[in-house]
């Protein structure tokens, strides 16, 4: 088993920064979102909701007609279409390579070729080799198995589950990305670095759409943390990912109060969790 660093609420607090007088929607981070499909439109809604609740200054959304309509109905502040962004969230609820339309291919390609950090989930994991900037992937065990299938570090889902910390570190090294491996305990690994474990949630978080909200939270943090990523690369990306996992976990605890939750409940709890962390911890340098 690989040695790991345990990520705490205090660690998460140090990575968060409240807006100041000179900030605007652009300095707070603009996130491009290319998620969802006609089959899984809710993934787009949940990711956008997570990003906005986590403090993204603006969200630009690109997607098919049904998720676009649902996103705008839920969050009318979202801007549609291409434009300058500081980071991308791509892949949640999108079809895999075999079933992508040409338009899907263009959206995924835009995200990976835009020269900004990318949060890649599910339907975009096969395209990480095309990235022109640092990438963080957010797979569960079976998705990581598929992502590693063509690499020298191939692992089965059972092997990943047996030692998730080591699997995350091995995948980060083999794929050249930061890995956020979802599970009851989340493991985050940057290439060549000690993995980070995050266990601040509740088992009620194992519900449909929970990972889509996590992707949105992480996308917001990455879009707002590009200066840190520029300075420290994947090490900063890993700490932002661990912070997103911590906020997601704590929001799940707050939303649950010991009982079942739905994915939107998690997103709704995020602002209060961030406020509590900011009250209790310091802020990182910009």
C-alpha positions in Angstrom: 0.0 0.0 0.0 1.3 3.5 -0.9 1.8 5.9 1.9 -0.7 8.8 1.8 -1.4 12.2 3.1 -4.7 12.6 4.9 -6.6 15.7 3.8 -8.5 17.5 6.5 -11.0 20.3 6.7 -8.2 22.7 7.8 -6.3 21.7 4.6 -9.4 22.5 2.5 -9.9 25.8 4.3 -6.3 26.9 3.3 -7.1 26.3 -0.3 -10.3 28.5 -0.4 -10.4 32.2 -1.0 -13.3 34.6 -0.6 -13.8 37.3 -3.3 -12.3 40.7 -2.5 -13.2 44.2 -3.6 -11.2 44.0 -6.9 -12.7 40.7 -8.0 -15.3 40.3 -10.8 -16.8 37.3 -12.5 -13.8 36.8 -14.7 -11.2 37.0 -11.9 -13.3 34.5 -9.9 -12.9 32.0 -12.7 -14.9 31.2 -15.9 -15.6 27.5 -16.3 -16.5 26.0 -19.7 -18.8 23.0 -19.3 -19.3 20.4 -22.0 -21.3 17.6 -20.4 -24.6 15.8 -20.7 -26.4 14.2 -23.6 -30.0 13.5 -24.8 -29.8 10.3 -22.8 -28.3 11.8 -19.7 -29.3 15.5 -19.6 -29.3 15.6 -15.8 -25.5 15.3 -15.6 -25.2 18.8 -17.2 -27.7 20.3 -14.7 -25.9 18.8 -11.7 -22.4 19.7 -12.8 -23.4 23.3 -13.6 -25.2 23.5 -10.3 -22.2 22.3 -8.4 -19.9 24.8 -10.2 -22.1 27.8 -9.5 -22.7 26.8 -5.8 -18.9 26.3 -5.4 -18.2 29.9 -6.5 -17.5 29.9 -10.2 -17.6 33.5 -11.5 -19.3 32.4 -14.7 -20.2 29.2 -16.4 -20.3 28.7 -20.2 -22.2 25.7 -21.3 -22.0 23.7 -24.6 -24.3 20.8 -25.0 -27.2 19.2 -26.9 -30.7 20.8 -27.0 -32.4 18.9 -24.1 -29.6 19.5 -21.5 -29.2 23.1 -22.7 -32.8 23.8 -22.0 -32.7 22.2 -18.6 -29.5 24.0 -17.6 -31.0 27.4 -18.6 -34.3 26.7 -16.8 -32.4 25.8 -13.7 -29.6 28.4 -13.9 -30.5 31.3 -16.2 -27.2 33.0 -15.4 -25.3 30.4 -17.5 -23.9 31.7 -20.8 -24.2 29.5 -23.9 -21.6 28.9 -26.5 -17.9 29.2 -26.9 -15.8 31.9 -25.4 -12.8 32.5 -23.2 -12.6 30.2 -20.1 -10.0 29.4 -17.5 -10.8 25.7 -17.2 -13.1 23.0 -18.7 -15.3 20.3 -17.2 -16.0 17.7 -19.8 -17.4 14.2 -20.2 -20.0 13.8 -17.5 -23.1 12.1 -18.9 -21.6 12.1 -22.4 -21.3 8.9 -24.6 -18.0 7.1 -24.9 -15.9 7.1 -28.0 -17.9 4.5 -29.9 -21.2 6.4 -29.6 -20.1 10.1 -29.9 -21.7 12.2 -32.6 -19.5 14.5 -34.6 -20.8 17.4 -32.5 -19.8 15.6 -29.3 -16.3 15.0 -30.8 -16.0 18.7 -31.5 -17.0 19.7 -27.9 -14.6 17.3 -26.4 -11.8 18.4 -28.7 -12.4 22.0 -27.9 -12.0 21.4 -24.2 -8.8 19.4 -24.6 -7.2 21.8 -27.1 -8.1 25.1 -25.5 -4.8 25.4 -23.6 -6.4 25.5 -20.1 -6.7 22.9 -17.3 -9.4 20.2 -17.8 -11.5 18.2 -15.4 -12.3 15.1 -17.4 -15.0 12.6 -16.4 -16.6 9.4 -17.8 -17.2 10.0 -21.5 -14.0 12.0 -22.1 -11.5 9.8 -20.4 -10.3 8.3 -23.7 -9.2 11.7 -25.0 -6.8 12.8 -22.2 -3.8 12.2 -24.5 -5.0 15.1 -26.6 -4.8 17.6 -23.8 -2.7 20.8 -24.2 -2.8 21.7 -20.5 -2.9 19.8 -17.1 -5.8 17.4 -16.7 -7.4 15.9 -13.6 -9.6 12.9 -14.2 -12.5 11.8 -11.8 -13.2 8.1 -12.4 -14.7 5.5 -10.3 -13.0 2.1 -10.2 -14.5 0.7 -13.4 -13.8 3.9 -15.3 -10.2 3.9 -14.2 -9.9 0.2 -15.3 -11.0 1.3 -18.8 -8.7 4.4 -18.8 -5.7 2.2 -17.9 -6.6 -0.6 -20.3 -4.3 0.5 -23.1 -1.5 1.6 -20.7 1.5 -0.3 -19.2 -0.3 0.0 -15.8 -3.4 -1.9 -16.6 -5.4 -2.9 -13.5 -8.8 -4.6 -13.0 -11.5 -2.9 -11.1 -11.1 -5.6 -8.4 -7.4 -4.8 -8.1 -8.1 -1.1 -7.9 -10.7 -1.6 -5.1 -8.2 -3.8 -3.2 -5.6 -0.9 -3.0 -7.1 2.3 -4.3 -4.4 4.5 -3.0 -1.7 2.6 -4.9 -3.9 2.4 -8.0 -4.5 6.1 -8.1 -0.7 6.8 -7.8 0.1 4.2 -10.5 -2.6 5.7 -12.8 -1.3 9.2 -12.3 2.2 8.2 -13.3 1.1 6.1 -16.2 -1.3 8.6 -17.7 0.5 11.8 -16.8 -2.6 13.3 -15.2 -3.9 14.0 -11.7 -6.3 11.3 -10.6 -9.3 11.8 -8.3 -10.4 8.2 -7.7 -13.9 8.2 -6.3 -15.0 5.9 -3.5 -16.0 5.8 0.2 -12.6 7.2 0.7 -11.4 9.4 -2.2 -7.8 9.1 -3.3 -6.1 11.9 -5.2 -2.7 11.5 -6.8 -0.5 13.7 -9.0 2.3 12.2 -11.1 5.3 11.3 -8.9 3.7 12.6 -5.7 2.4 11.1 -2.5 -1.3 10.3 -2.8 -3.9 12.2 -0.7 -6.8 10.5 1.0 -10.1 12.3 1.7 -12.7 10.7 4.0 -14.9 13.5 5.2 -18.2 12.3 3.7 -21.0 10.0 4.4 -22.0 6.7 2.7 -25.3 8.4 1.7 -23.2 10.1 -1.0 -23.3 6.9 -3.0 -26.3 8.1 -5.0 -26.9 8.9 -8.7 -25.6 12.3 -9.8 -23.3 12.8 -6.8 -20.2 12.5 -8.9 -21.6 15.1 -11.4 -21.9 17.6 -8.6 -18.3 16.8 -7.5 -17.1 17.5 -11.0 -18.8 20.9 -11.0 -17.3 21.8 -7.6 -13.8 20.7 -8.9 -14.3 22.6 -12.1 -15.1 25.8 -10.2 -12.0 25.4 -8.0 -9.7 24.7 -11.0 -11.1 27.7 -12.9 -10.4 29.9 -9.9 -7.0 28.4 -9.2 -5.2 28.7 -12.5 -2.5 31.0 -11.0 -1.7 28.2 -8.4 -1.7 25.6 -11.2 0.6 27.7 -13.3 3.0 28.0 -10.4 2.9 24.4 -9.0 1.4 22.3 -11.8 -0.1 19.0 -10.8 0.8 19.4 -7.2 -1.7 22.3 -7.0 -4.2 20.5 -9.1 -4.1 17.6 -6.7 -4.7 19.9 -3.7 -7.6 21.6 -5.5 -9.0 18.1 -6.2 -8.7 17.1 -2.6 -10.4 20.3 -1.5 -13.3 19.6 -3.9 -13.6 16.1 -2.5 -13.6 17.5 1.0 -16.2 20.2 0.3 -18.4 17.5 -1.5 -18.1 15.2 1.4 -18.9 17.8 4.0 -21.8 19.0 1.9 -23.1 15.4 1.8 -22.9 15.2 5.6 -24.7 18.5 6.0 -27.4 17.6 3.5 -27.9 14.1 4.9 -28.3 14.8 8.7 -28.0 11.0 8.9 -30.6 10.2 6.2 -30.8 9.8 2.4 -29.9 12.6 0.1 -30.3 13.4 -3.6 -27.6 14.9 -5.7 -29.1 18.4 -5.8 -29.2 18.3 -2.0 -25.4 18.1 -2.0 -25.0 21.1 -4.3 -27.4 23.2 -2.2 -25.3 22.5 0.9 -22.0 23.6 -0.7 -22.2 27.4 0.0 -22.7 27.0 3.7 -19.9 24.4 3.9 -17.5 26.8 2.1 -18.6 29.7 4.4 -17.9 27.5 7.4 -14.4 26.6 6.1 -13.6 30.2 5.3 -14.5 31.2 8.8 -12.4 28.5 10.3 -9.2 28.5 8.2 -6.7 30.7 6.4 -6.5 31.5 2.7 -3.7 30.5 0.3 -1.6 33.0 -1.6 -3.0 34.1 -5.0 
